[in-house]
Amino acid sequence: MSNDSFSKYSYIRRRGRATVGQIRAFEQELDRYALTLDKVEAISRRGGALGIEVGFGMGDALVEWAERLPTWNFIGIDMYQPGVGSLVNKLVTLELTNVQVANLPAQEVFAQLSSDSVDEVIILFPDPWPKKRHAKRRLIQTPFMNDVARCLKNSGILRIATDWEPYGDWIREVLARQEGLVLVEDLITGTEDGSVRETTTKFERRGQRLGHGIHDLCYQSIKNSATTESK
């Protein structure tokens, strides 16, 4: 698929200040782990457990997840090149073979995933696009959540975290209308409470330094097997 198909996501930041090691990993090692759009459906049909992190930052939480559950397959989705390079470096160093990297828009990846194929989706600290005129750029939108809900297995889990209170309210509002996803946990922790995660992201740490409450939301997929359609 050509890059023209991603034009509507042109606002997604793809480049940034990268170290020499990150650039080298992106240019020389990414092919070993890269998941292209035409291969997405195949990985979701392999069977077994599948976990996906959308916007993995520098890859720390995804690597911890993959090390903790070595029998799972994982997809990391991000378009920030320094972060992709950072993750690839970690995969090479730790010799992890159960992670594939999609340097693609999350919306395009989920559109290709098979229904009822994903056990858990994690979205940590997505860009809140705080200005009202930019709200349409937020990742958490009904069309995308429709695809996430479709792809999750029955009893599958969606975890979302943000340190931006208006975005937390936006997420709750969008997902309150989402068929097939039920809110099972809604936590707001202060800077003195620490984190619910073993591995914190730089965006979580930044939010804590700024005194922001951390909104951790967990949803479970509830499906009627008689009416669930497979892609």
Secondary structure, DSSP 4 states (H G I P E B T S, - for coil): --GGGGGGGTTS-------HHHHHIIIIIGGGTB--GGGHHHHHTS-S-EEEEES-TTSHHHHHHHHH-TTSEEEEE---HHHHHHHHHHHHHHT--SEEEE-S-HHHHHHHSPTT-EEEEEEES-----SGGGGGG-S--HHHHHHHHHHEEEEEEEEEEES-HHHHHHHHHHHHT-TTEEEEEEEEE-GGG--SSSS--HHHHHHHHTTPPEEEEEEEE---TTTPPP-
